[in-house]
C-alpha cells in the first residue's frame, strides 16, 4: 500500500473516532438524564399514593354520609330482613 492510499483512509478513521466519541458523550448524557428522571419519579410515586389515599378517604366520608340517611337505612334494613326471611 502506498502513502497516497493510506492518507486517503486517515480522515475517514479520524471521522469514525470522532463519531464514536460523540456517540459515547450522547450515551452518557442519556444515562445521567434517565438516572435523574428516576430519582424525580420516586417523589411522584409518593405523591400519587397520597392522592389515592385522599380520594379513598373522601369516598369513605361520602359513603358514611349516605349510609346515615334515613332512606338508605330503611332500604338496607328491608334488604337484610328479606335475606334473613323475615319479610
FIKE-849049 format. One record per residue (C-alpha): residue number from 1; residue in one letter; x, y, z. Coordinates in pm, 1 decimal. Example, Ala and Ser with C-alpha at 12.3 -4.5 7.8 and 13.67 -1.06 7.14 Angstrom:
+-----+--------+----------+----------+----------+
! num ! residu !       xx !       yy !       zz !
+-----+--------+----------+----------+----------+
!   1 !      A !   1230.0 !   -450.0 !    780.0 !
!   2 !      S !   1367.0 !   -106.0 !    714.0 !
+-----+--------+----------+----------+----------+
END
This chain:
+-----+--------+----------+----------+----------+
! num ! residu !       xx !       yy !       zz !
+-----+--------+----------+----------+----------+
!   1 !      X !      0.0 !      0.0 !      0.0 !
!   2 !      X !    148.6 !    335.3 !    -92.3 !
!   3 !      X !    130.4 !    653.7 !    115.3 !
!   4 !      X !   -140.5 !    806.3 !   -102.2 !
!   5 !      X !   -381.7 !    522.1 !    -25.8 !
!   6 !      X !   -307.9 !    534.4 !    347.3 !
!   7 !      X !   -357.7 !    912.3 !    360.0 !
!   8 !      X !   -698.9 !    875.5 !    195.8 !
!   9 !      X !   -819.5 !    649.7 !    478.7 !
!  10 !      X !   -683.3 !    859.5 !    762.7 !
!  11 !      X !   -956.9 !   1126.7 !    750.1 !
!  12 !      X !  -1218.2 !    851.2 !    748.3 !
!  13 !      X !  -1062.2 !    682.2 !   1051.9 !
!  14 !      X !  -1044.4 !   1018.7 !   1226.6 !
!  15 !      X !  -1406.6 !   1079.9 !   1143.2 !
!  16 !      X !  -1502.0 !    739.2 !   1283.5 !
!  17 !      X !  -1313.7 !    810.8 !   1608.1 !
!  18 !      X !  -1483.5 !   1147.2 !   1641.3 !
!  19 !      X !  -1820.1 !    988.4 !   1576.8 !
!  20 !      X !  -1756.1 !    722.6 !   1842.6 !
!  21 !      X !  -1658.3 !    987.6 !   2098.2 !
!  22 !      X !  -1967.0 !   1188.5 !   2011.4 !
!  23 !      X !  -2191.3 !    883.2 !   2048.1 !
!  24 !      X !  -2029.7 !    798.4 !   2381.5 !
!  25 !      X !  -2099.2 !   1151.8 !   2507.8 !
!  26 !      X !  -2461.8 !   1120.2 !   2395.7 !
!  27 !      X !  -2490.4 !    781.8 !   2567.3 !
!  28 !      X !  -2351.8 !    924.1 !   2892.2 !
!  29 !      X !  -2585.2 !   1223.7 !   2877.2 !
!  30 !      X !  -2882.2 !    992.3 !   2823.8 !
!  31 !      X !  -2767.8 !    769.5 !   3110.1 !
!  32 !      X !  -2743.1 !   1061.2 !   3354.3 !
!  33 !      X !  -3071.0 !   1211.4 !   3234.6 !
!  34 !      X !  -3254.5 !    879.6 !   3283.5 !
!  35 !      X !  -3097.4 !    837.3 !   3627.4 !
!  36 !      X !  -3206.7 !   1187.0 !   3725.7 !
!  37 !      X !  -3560.8 !   1125.6 !   3598.4 !
!  38 !      X !  -3581.5 !    806.0 !   3801.1 !
!  39 !      X !  -3489.8 !    999.4 !   4113.5 !
!  40 !      X !  -3758.3 !   1257.2 !   4038.0 !
!  41 !      X !  -4016.8 !    982.7 !   3985.0 !
!  42 !      X !  -3966.4 !    849.2 !   4336.0 !
!  43 !      X !  -4133.0 !   1158.2 !   4476.0 !
!  44 !      X !  -4403.7 !   1141.6 !   4211.2 !
!  45 !      X !  -4498.6 !    790.1 !   4316.1 !
!  46 !      X !  -4530.4 !    901.2 !   4677.7 !
!  47 !      X !  -4746.9 !   1194.5 !   4572.1 !
!  48 !      X !  -4968.1 !    961.2 !   4368.1 !
!  49 !      X !  -5016.1 !    735.0 !   4670.9 !
!  50 !      X !  -5109.0 !   1037.7 !   4880.3 !
!  51 !      X !  -5368.5 !   1146.4 !   4622.3 !
!  52 !      X !  -5517.1 !    796.6 !   4608.8 !
!  53 !      X !  -5541.0 !    782.5 !   4988.1 !
!  54 !      X !  -5705.5 !   1124.9 !   4998.0 !
!  55 !      X !  -5958.1 !   1017.6 !   4732.6 !
!  56 !      X !  -6032.8 !    697.1 !   4925.7 !
!  57 !      X !  -6089.6 !    893.1 !   5247.8 !
!  58 !      X !  -6319.9 !   1136.7 !   5067.0 !
!  59 !      X !  -6515.1 !    846.1 !   4914.9 !
!  60 !      X !  -6542.3 !    677.9 !   5256.3 !
!  61 !      X !  -6673.6 !   1003.3 !   5404.6 !
!  62 !      X !  -6930.6 !   1028.4 !   5128.5 !
!  63 !      X !  -7044.5 !    670.6 !   5194.3 !
!  64 !      X !  -7078.9 !    743.5 !   5566.4 !
!  65 !      X !  -7299.3 !   1044.2 !   5495.4 !
!  66 !      X !  -7513.8 !    843.9 !   5254.3 !
!  67 !      X !  -7543.4 !    548.2 !   5491.3 !
!  68 !      X !  -7661.2 !    770.8 !   5777.2 !
!  69 !      X !  -7961.2 !    900.0 !   5584.8 !
!  70 !      X !  -8296.3 !    757.2 !   5690.6 !
!  71 !      X !  -8395.2 !    636.7 !   5343.8 !
!  72 !      X !  -8079.8 !    433.9 !   5293.4 !
!  73 !      X !  -8104.4 !    282.7 !   5641.7 !
!  74 !      X !  -8461.3 !    165.8 !   5578.8 !
!  75 !      X !  -8369.0 !     23.6 !   5236.9 !
!  76 !      X !  -8077.2 !   -167.7 !   5387.3 !
!  77 !      X !  -8294.3 !   -299.3 !   5671.5 !
!  78 !      X !  -8551.9 !   -419.5 !   5417.4 !
!  79 !      X !  -8279.5 !   -599.3 !   5220.7 !
!  80 !      X !  -8139.1 !   -762.6 !   5533.0 !
!  81 !      X !  -8484.4 !   -870.1 !   5654.6 !
!  82 !      X !  -8568.8 !  -1020.7 !   5313.9 !
!  83 !      X !  -8237.0 !  -1203.4 !   5308.7 !
!  84 !      X !  -8297.8 !  -1344.4 !   5655.7 !
!  85 !      X !  -8650.1 !  -1448.2 !   5559.8 !
!  86 !      X !  -8831.9 !  -1207.3 !   5785.8 !
!  87 !      X !  -9016.9 !  -1013.8 !   5524.0 !
+-----+--------+----------+----------+----------+
END
